[in-house]
Amino acid sequence: MSNNQTTIVKDEGGADFVRILFSVLLPPLGVFLQVGLSGAFWINILLTLLGYIPGIIHAVWIIARR
């Protein structure tokens, strides 16, 4: 007797790749795609205005954390 159960695995690897790509090009966009208009988005805008590299680091951290 064979077992024909199907396991559904949610693959978000491609979506995360796109978010990280956007985070390198425009950090607030990557954060917005991940969390919407939350506090992390506004913090990322502030960090990006203060320096592009801190904005990228924060954006990648937000995406990798969730």
TORDREN-710489 format. One line per field, with one value per residue: residue number from 0; z, x, y of N, C-alpha, C in turn. Coordinates in Angstrom, 1 decimal, decimal comma. Atoms other than C-alpha are relative to their C-alpha. Example, Ala and Ser with C-alpha at 12.3 -4.5 7.8 and 13.67 -1.06 7.14 Angstrom:
i	[0/1]
nc3	[0,0/0,0]
nc1	[0,9/-0,9]
nc2	[-1,2/-1,1]
cac3	[7,8/7,1]
cac1	[12,3/13,7]
cac2	[-4,5/-1,1]
cc3	[0,0/0,8]
cc1	[0,9/-0,8]
cc2	[1,2/1,1]
% end
This chain:
i	[0/1/2/3/4/5/6/7/8/9/10/11/12/13/14/15/16/17/18/19/20/21/22/23/24/25/26/27/28/29/30/31/32/33/34/35/36/37/38/39/40/41/42/43/44/45/46/47/48/49/50/51/52/53/54/55/56/57/58/59/60/61/62/63/64/65]
nc3	[0,0/0,1/-0,7/0,9/-0,6/0,5/-0,9/0,6/-0,6/0,5/0,4/0,0/0,4/1,1/-0,4/-0,8/0,9/0,6/-1,1/-0,2/1,2/-0,1/-1,2/0,4/1,0/-0,7/-1,2/-0,5/0,8/-0,5/-1,3/0,3/0,5/-1,1/-1,2/0,3/-0,6/-1,5/-0,5/0,7/1,3/-0,3/-0,4/1,1/0,8/-0,7/0,1/1,4/0,2/-0,7/0,7/0,8/-0,5/-1,1/0,5/0,6/-1,1/-0,8/0,8/0,1/-1,3/-0,2/0,9/-0,5/-1,3/0,1]
nc1	[0,8/-0,8/0,5/0,0/0,2/-0,8/-0,4/-0,1/-1,1/0,0/-1,3/-0,1/-1,4/0,0/0,6/-1,1/-1,0/0,5/0,0/-1,4/-0,4/0,6/-0,6/-1,3/0,2/0,8/0,3/1,3/0,9/-0,1/0,7/1,5/0,5/0,0/0,8/1,0/-0,3/-0,2/-1,1/-1,2/-0,1/-0,4/-1,4/-0,8/-0,1/-0,9/-1,3/-0,4/-0,3/-1,2/-1,1/0,5/-0,5/0,9/1,3/-0,1/-0,2/1,3/1,0/-0,3/0,2/1,4/0,4/-0,6/0,5/1,4]
nc2	[-1,2/-1,2/-1,2/-1,1/-1,3/-1,1/-1,0/-1,3/-0,8/-1,4/-0,4/-1,4/-0,4/-0,9/-1,3/-0,6/-0,5/-1,2/-1,0/-0,4/-0,8/-1,3/-0,7/-0,5/-1,1/-1,0/0,7/-0,1/0,8/1,4/0,1/-0,2/1,2/1,0/-0,3/-1,0/-1,4/0,1/-0,8/0,4/-0,7/-1,4/0,0/0,2/-1,3/-0,9/0,5/-0,2/-1,4/-0,2/0,7/1,1/1,3/0,4/0,3/1,3/1,0/0,1/0,7/1,4/0,6/0,1/1,1/1,3/0,3/0,5]
cac3	[0,0/-1,0/0,8/-1,5/0,9/-0,4/1,7/0,9/1,6/1,4/-0,5/0,3/-0,8/-4,0/-2,4/0,2/-2,6/-4,3/-1,0/-0,4/-3,9/-3,4/0,0/-1,7/-4,4/-2,2/1,4/2,5/-0,4/0,8/4,4/3,1/1,2/4,4/7,1/5,5/7,1/10,6/12,8/11,1/7,8/9,3/11,1/7,9/6,1/8,8/8,7/4,9/5,0/7,6/5,5/2,8/4,3/7,7/5,8/3,8/7,0/8,8/5,8/5,3/9,1/9,1/6,1/7,5/10,9/9,7]
cac1	[0,0/1,5/1,1/0,1/0,2/1,4/3,3/2,9/6,0/5,8/8,8/9,6/13,2/12,5/10,4/13,2/15,7/13,6/13,2/16,9/17,6/15,2/16,9/20,3/18,9/16,4/16,4/13,0/11,3/12,6/11,4/8,0/7,5/8,3/6,5/4,4/4,1/5,2/7,8/10,6/9,8/10,1/13,3/14,7/13,9/15,7/18,7/18,8/18,7/21,5/23,6/22,9/24,9/23,0/19,8/20,9/22,1/18,8/16,7/18,6/18,4/14,6/14,1/16,4/14,8/11,2]
cac2	[0,0/3,4/6,6/9,4/12,3/15,6/18,0/21,7/23,7/27,5/28,7/32,3/32,2/33,9/36,6/37,2/37,5/40,2/42,1/42,0/43,2/46,1/46,8/47,2/49,5/51,4/50,3/51,7/49,9/46,5/47,2/48,4/45,2/43,2/45,1/47,8/51,3/50,2/51,8/49,8/51,5/55,0/54,1/52,8/56,1/58,0/55,7/55,9/59,7/59,7/57,3/54,9/52,0/52,1/52,0/48,9/47,1/47,8/46,7/43,4/42,8/43,4/41,0/38,3/38,5/37,8]
cc3	[0,0/0,7/-0,9/0,6/-0,6/1,1/-0,7/0,8/-0,6/-0,3/-0,1/-0,3/-1,1/0,3/0,9/-0,9/-0,6/1,0/0,3/-1,1/0,1/1,2/-0,4/-0,9/0,7/1,3/0,6/-0,8/0,5/1,4/-0,2/-0,5/1,1/1,1/-0,2/0,7/1,5/0,4/-0,6/-1,3/0,2/0,5/-1,1/-0,9/0,7/-0,1/-1,4/-0,3/0,7/-0,7/-0,7/0,5/1,3/-0,4/-0,6/1,1/0,7/-0,9/-0,2/1,3/0,2/-0,9/0,5/1,3/-0,1/-0,9]
cc1	[0,9/-0,7/0,1/-0,3/0,9/0,3/0,2/1,0/-0,1/1,4/0,0/1,4/0,1/-0,5/1,0/1,1/-0,4/0,0/1,4/0,6/-0,5/0,7/1,4/-0,2/-0,7/-0,5/-1,5/-1,1/0,0/-0,7/-1,5/-0,6/-0,1/-1,0/-1,1/0,4/0,1/1,2/1,4/0,2/0,5/1,4/1,0/0,1/0,9/1,4/0,5/0,3/1,3/1,2/-0,5/0,3/-0,8/-1,4/-0,1/0,1/-1,3/-1,0/0,3/-0,3/-1,5/-0,5/0,5/-0,7/-1,4/-0,1]
cc2	[1,2/1,1/1,2/1,4/1,0/1,0/1,3/0,8/1,4/0,5/1,5/0,5/1,0/1,4/0,8/0,6/1,3/1,1/0,5/0,8/1,4/0,7/0,5/1,2/1,2/-0,6/0,1/-0,8/-1,5/-0,2/0,1/-1,3/-1,1/0,3/1,1/1,3/-0,1/0,9/-0,3/0,7/1,4/0,1/-0,2/1,3/0,9/-0,5/0,2/1,5/0,4/-0,6/-1,2/-1,4/-0,4/-0,4/-1,4/-1,1/-0,2/-0,8/-1,5/-0,7/-0,2/-1,2/-1,3/-0,5/-0,6/-1,1]
% end
